[in-house]
Amino acid sequence: MFLSVHGTIGLIIGKYCQNPILAFFLGLISHYGCDIIPHGDTKAPKKYNNLIYWGLAGIVDLSILSVTLLGLFILNKIDIYNPNIAATFLGSILPDFLLLGYFLSNKRLFKIPFKLHNFLHNLISKKYEINFYLGLALQFILFILLLTILI
Ligand SMILES: [Zn+2]
């Protein structure tokens, strides 16, 4: 699932959670929980199935998330200095950075988060995956809906 969706969910949870440690774990759980929902990633056309594509997609996704975060902060819709919001935000995006750590550095160090991520990601998707482009569209719509909660 897009980091921008995970991060936005994290921001929403952080607004309502009053404990930064709990907030962090709720963010983490929200990430893994949302990744269980089929969202088309595993049906990516073969031409997109390489590290360059996923790297570029990740940069675009992270850029959208950064602009969103900055915009919400400038509009005074979120307080990024609030420890609860910061904790859920970090928890909600951390699993994908652990995945990146697995691909770019020591595979042994990141083996457990990698296996957990893949297991949960494929739990339903392996049997009931949706079309890649439908997944992109639904995630985009979800992202917009989530933003309306924050604005
Ligand atoms: Zn993920």
py3Dmol code that shows the C-alpha trace and the ligand (Angstrom):
import py3Dmol

protein = """\
ATOM      1  CA  MET A   1       0.000   0.000   0.000  1.00  0.00           C
ATOM      2  CA  PHE A   2       1.177   3.574  -0.622  1.00  0.00           C
ATOM      3  CA  LEU A   3       3.278   5.138   2.130  1.00  0.00           C
ATOM      4  CA  SER A   4       1.095   8.225   1.720  1.00  0.00           C
ATOM      5  CA  VAL A   5      -1.960   6.154   2.723  1.00  0.00           C
ATOM      6  CA  HIS A   6      -0.138   4.510   5.649  1.00  0.00           C
ATOM      7  CA  GLY A   7       1.251   7.858   6.839  1.00  0.00           C
ATOM      8  CA  THR A   8      -2.117   9.608   6.605  1.00  0.00           C
ATOM      9  CA  ILE A   9      -3.763   6.823   8.611  1.00  0.00           C
ATOM     10  CA  GLY A  10      -0.959   7.246  11.155  1.00  0.00           C
ATOM     11  CA  LEU A  11      -1.656  10.970  11.421  1.00  0.00           C
ATOM     12  CA  ILE A  12      -5.358  10.324  12.028  1.00  0.00           C
ATOM     13  CA  ILE A  13      -4.662   7.734  14.740  1.00  0.00           C
ATOM     14  CA  GLY A  14      -2.136  10.085  16.350  1.00  0.00           C
ATOM     15  CA  LYS A  15      -4.751  12.806  16.685  1.00  0.00           C
ATOM     16  CA  TYR A  16      -6.859  10.542  18.900  1.00  0.00           C
ATOM     17  CA  CYS A  17      -4.209   8.602  20.826  1.00  0.00           C
ATOM     18  CA  GLN A  18      -2.890  10.058  24.075  1.00  0.00           C
ATOM     19  CA  ASN A  19       0.153   7.865  24.701  1.00  0.00           C
ATOM     20  CA  PRO A  20       3.191   8.025  22.377  1.00  0.00           C
ATOM     21  CA  ILE A  21       4.279   4.420  22.992  1.00  0.00           C
ATOM     22  CA  LEU A  22       0.787   3.082  22.338  1.00  0.00           C
ATOM     23  CA  ALA A  23       0.546   5.506  19.406  1.00  0.00           C
ATOM     24  CA  PHE A  24       3.724   4.088  17.867  1.00  0.00           C
ATOM     25  CA  PHE A  25       2.461   0.520  18.097  1.00  0.00           C
ATOM     26  CA  LEU A  26      -0.977   1.477  16.786  1.00  0.00           C
ATOM     27  CA  GLY A  27       0.761   3.063  13.805  1.00  0.00           C
ATOM     28  CA  LEU A  28       2.788  -0.104  13.282  1.00  0.00           C
ATOM     29  CA  ILE A  29      -0.300  -2.319  13.575  1.00  0.00           C
ATOM     30  CA  SER A  30      -2.237  -0.058  11.203  1.00  0.00           C
ATOM     31  CA  HIS A  31       0.487  -0.498   8.589  1.00  0.00           C
ATOM     32  CA  TYR A  32       0.561  -4.269   8.795  1.00  0.00           C
ATOM     33  CA  GLY A  33      -3.233  -4.410   9.065  1.00  0.00           C
ATOM     34  CA  CYS A  34      -3.746  -2.300   5.955  1.00  0.00           C
ATOM     35  CA  ASP A  35      -1.175  -4.278   3.997  1.00  0.00           C
ATOM     36  CA  ILE A  36      -3.306  -7.394   4.533  1.00  0.00           C
ATOM     37  CA  ILE A  37      -6.079  -5.784   2.442  1.00  0.00           C
ATOM     38  CA  PRO A  38      -5.537  -6.705  -1.239  1.00  0.00           C
ATOM     39  CA  HIS A  39      -4.421  -3.574  -3.120  1.00  0.00           C
ATOM     40  CA  GLY A  40      -3.017  -4.806  -6.422  1.00  0.00           C
ATOM     41  CA  ASP A  41       0.738  -4.641  -5.703  1.00  0.00           C
ATOM     42  CA  THR A  42       1.340  -8.293  -6.484  1.00  0.00           C
ATOM     43  CA  LYS A  43      -0.463  -7.920  -9.838  1.00  0.00           C
ATOM     44  CA  ALA A  44       1.937  -5.262 -11.107  1.00  0.00           C
ATOM     45  CA  PRO A  45       2.633  -5.767 -14.837  1.00  0.00           C
ATOM     46  CA  LYS A  46       6.001  -7.432 -15.455  1.00  0.00           C
ATOM     47  CA  LYS A  47       7.434  -4.268 -17.029  1.00  0.00           C
ATOM     48  CA  TYR A  48       7.072  -2.546 -13.619  1.00  0.00           C
ATOM     49  CA  ASN A  49       8.478  -5.440 -11.640  1.00  0.00           C
ATOM     50  CA  ASN A  50      11.998  -4.187 -11.070  1.00  0.00           C
ATOM     51  CA  LEU A  51      13.929  -2.219  -8.481  1.00  0.00           C
ATOM     52  CA  ILE A  52      14.103   0.939 -10.632  1.00  0.00           C
ATOM     53  CA  TYR A  53      10.313   1.145 -10.984  1.00  0.00           C
ATOM     54  CA  TRP A  54       9.652   0.400  -7.307  1.00  0.00           C
ATOM     55  CA  GLY A  55      12.402   2.874  -6.345  1.00  0.00           C
ATOM     56  CA  LEU A  56      10.860   5.625  -8.500  1.00  0.00           C
ATOM     57  CA  ALA A  57       7.366   4.793  -7.250  1.00  0.00           C
ATOM     58  CA  GLY A  58       8.692   4.980  -3.687  1.00  0.00           C
ATOM     59  CA  ILE A  59      10.282   8.394  -4.317  1.00  0.00           C
ATOM     60  CA  VAL A  60       7.035   9.750  -5.829  1.00  0.00           C
ATOM     61  CA  ASP A  61       5.008   8.262  -2.958  1.00  0.00           C
ATOM     62  CA  LEU A  62       7.364   9.678  -0.324  1.00  0.00           C
ATOM     63  CA  SER A  63       7.273  13.074  -2.060  1.00  0.00           C
ATOM     64  CA  ILE A  64       3.449  13.081  -1.979  1.00  0.00           C
ATOM     65  CA  LEU A  65       3.538  12.150   1.697  1.00  0.00           C
ATOM     66  CA  SER A  66       6.105  14.876   2.466  1.00  0.00           C
ATOM     67  CA  VAL A  67       4.093  17.561   0.640  1.00  0.00           C
ATOM     68  CA  THR A  68       0.938  16.354   2.420  1.00  0.00           C
ATOM     69  CA  LEU A  69       2.643  16.501   5.797  1.00  0.00           C
ATOM     70  CA  LEU A  70       4.041  19.958   5.105  1.00  0.00           C
ATOM     71  CA  GLY A  71       0.704  21.212   3.784  1.00  0.00           C
ATOM     72  CA  LEU A  72      -1.222  19.929   6.803  1.00  0.00           C
ATOM     73  CA  PHE A  73       1.368  21.505   9.094  1.00  0.00           C
ATOM     74  CA  ILE A  74       1.254  24.882   7.301  1.00  0.00           C
ATOM     75  CA  LEU A  75      -2.560  24.817   7.325  1.00  0.00           C
ATOM     76  CA  ASN A  76      -2.375  24.112  11.057  1.00  0.00           C
ATOM     77  CA  LYS A  77      -4.304  20.853  10.670  1.00  0.00           C
ATOM     78  CA  ILE A  78      -1.720  18.701  12.437  1.00  0.00           C
ATOM     79  CA  ASP A  79       0.945  19.392  15.010  1.00  0.00           C
ATOM     80  CA  ILE A  80       3.973  17.382  13.940  1.00  0.00           C
ATOM     81  CA  TYR A  81       5.654  18.266  17.251  1.00  0.00           C
ATOM     82  CA  ASN A  82       2.904  16.424  19.135  1.00  0.00           C
ATOM     83  CA  PRO A  83       4.659  13.225  20.333  1.00  0.00           C
ATOM     84  CA  ASN A  84       1.535  11.099  19.786  1.00  0.00           C
ATOM     85  CA  ILE A  85       1.162  12.210  16.184  1.00  0.00           C
ATOM     86  CA  ALA A  86       4.901  11.861  15.510  1.00  0.00           C
ATOM     87  CA  ALA A  87       4.916   8.377  17.070  1.00  0.00           C
ATOM     88  CA  THR A  88       1.959   7.002  15.086  1.00  0.00           C
ATOM     89  CA  PHE A  89       3.300   8.598  11.933  1.00  0.00           C
ATOM     90  CA  LEU A  90       6.688   6.921  12.405  1.00  0.00           C
ATOM     91  CA  GLY A  91       5.090   3.604  13.356  1.00  0.00           C
ATOM     92  CA  SER A  92       2.817   3.714  10.332  1.00  0.00           C
ATOM     93  CA  ILE A  93       5.630   4.176   7.805  1.00  0.00           C
ATOM     94  CA  LEU A  94       8.432   2.211   9.528  1.00  0.00           C
ATOM     95  CA  PRO A  95       7.621  -1.257   8.075  1.00  0.00           C
ATOM     96  CA  ASP A  96       8.292  -0.110   4.503  1.00  0.00           C
ATOM     97  CA  PHE A  97      11.615   1.432   5.551  1.00  0.00           C
ATOM     98  CA  LEU A  98      12.545  -1.868   7.202  1.00  0.00           C
ATOM     99  CA  LEU A  99      11.721  -3.471   3.863  1.00  0.00           C
ATOM    100  CA  LEU A 100      14.019  -0.985   2.151  1.00  0.00           C
ATOM    101  CA  GLY A 101      16.706  -1.861   4.708  1.00  0.00           C
ATOM    102  CA  TYR A 102      16.330  -5.502   3.734  1.00  0.00           C
ATOM    103  CA  PHE A 103      16.833  -4.772   0.036  1.00  0.00           C
ATOM    104  CA  LEU A 104      19.632  -2.240   0.405  1.00  0.00           C
ATOM    105  CA  SER A 105      21.728  -3.553   3.270  1.00  0.00           C
ATOM    106  CA  ASN A 106      22.168  -6.468   5.614  1.00  0.00           C
ATOM    107  CA  LYS A 107      19.499  -9.029   4.705  1.00  0.00           C
ATOM    108  CA  ARG A 108      20.063 -10.989   7.920  1.00  0.00           C
ATOM    109  CA  LEU A 109      19.416  -7.925  10.106  1.00  0.00           C
ATOM    110  CA  PHE A 110      16.077  -7.163   8.423  1.00  0.00           C
ATOM    111  CA  LYS A 111      15.004 -10.758   7.787  1.00  0.00           C
ATOM    112  CA  ILE A 112      12.240 -10.929  10.441  1.00  0.00           C
ATOM    113  CA  PRO A 113      10.489  -7.648   9.479  1.00  0.00           C
ATOM    114  CA  PHE A 114      10.825  -8.650   5.809  1.00  0.00           C
ATOM    115  CA  LYS A 115       9.221 -12.066   6.367  1.00  0.00           C
ATOM    116  CA  LEU A 116       6.468 -10.604   8.573  1.00  0.00           C
ATOM    117  CA  HIS A 117       5.704  -7.921   5.974  1.00  0.00           C
ATOM    118  CA  ASN A 118       5.580 -10.447   3.139  1.00  0.00           C
ATOM    119  CA  PHE A 119       3.502 -12.927   5.131  1.00  0.00           C
ATOM    120  CA  LEU A 120       0.857 -10.333   6.015  1.00  0.00           C
ATOM    121  CA  HIS A 121       0.982  -8.713   2.579  1.00  0.00           C
ATOM    122  CA  ASN A 122       0.293 -12.062   0.898  1.00  0.00           C
ATOM    123  CA  LEU A 123      -2.161 -13.397   3.472  1.00  0.00           C
ATOM    124  CA  ILE A 124      -5.232 -12.595   1.354  1.00  0.00           C
ATOM    125  CA  SER A 125      -3.593 -11.178  -1.783  1.00  0.00           C
ATOM    126  CA  LYS A 126      -2.121 -14.518  -2.771  1.00  0.00           C
ATOM    127  CA  LYS A 127      -5.647 -15.867  -3.410  1.00  0.00           C
ATOM    128  CA  TYR A 128      -7.782 -12.786  -3.871  1.00  0.00           C
ATOM    129  CA  GLU A 129      -5.663 -10.023  -5.372  1.00  0.00           C
ATOM    130  CA  ILE A 130      -7.309  -7.167  -7.259  1.00  0.00           C
ATOM    131  CA  ASN A 131      -6.172  -5.634 -10.536  1.00  0.00           C
ATOM    132  CA  PHE A 132      -3.045  -3.453 -10.245  1.00  0.00           C
ATOM    133  CA  TYR A 133      -4.653  -0.339 -11.770  1.00  0.00           C
ATOM    134  CA  LEU A 134      -7.836  -0.770  -9.710  1.00  0.00           C
ATOM    135  CA  GLY A 135      -5.600  -1.011  -6.638  1.00  0.00           C
ATOM    136  CA  LEU A 136      -3.856   2.252  -7.585  1.00  0.00           C
ATOM    137  CA  ALA A 137      -7.199   3.998  -8.110  1.00  0.00           C
ATOM    138  CA  LEU A 138      -8.723   2.698  -4.863  1.00  0.00           C
ATOM    139  CA  GLN A 139      -5.636   3.716  -2.874  1.00  0.00           C
ATOM    140  CA  PHE A 140      -5.757   7.181  -4.410  1.00  0.00           C
ATOM    141  CA  ILE A 141      -9.449   7.529  -3.501  1.00  0.00           C
ATOM    142  CA  LEU A 142      -8.725   6.263   0.030  1.00  0.00           C
ATOM    143  CA  PHE A 143      -5.893   8.787   0.364  1.00  0.00           C
ATOM    144  CA  ILE A 144      -8.229  11.652  -0.617  1.00  0.00           C
ATOM    145  CA  LEU A 145     -10.923  10.421   1.794  1.00  0.00           C
ATOM    146  CA  LEU A 146      -8.385  10.198   4.606  1.00  0.00           C
ATOM    147  CA  LEU A 147      -7.199  13.728   3.856  1.00  0.00           C
ATOM    148  CA  THR A 148     -10.754  15.014   4.204  1.00  0.00           C
ATOM    149  CA  ILE A 149     -10.752  13.663   7.776  1.00  0.00           C
ATOM    150  CA  LEU A 150      -7.640  15.680   8.580  1.00  0.00           C
ATOM    151  CA  ILE A 151      -8.665  18.929   6.851  1.00  0.00           C
TER     152      ILE A 151
END
"""
ligand_1 = """\
1
ZN
Zn 4.012 -2.066 3.730
"""
view = py3Dmol.view(width=600, height=400)
view.addModel(protein, "pdb")
view.setStyle({"model": 0}, {"cartoon": {"style": "trace"}})
view.addModel(ligand_1, "xyz")
view.setStyle({"model": 1}, {"stick": {}})
view.zoomTo()
view.show()
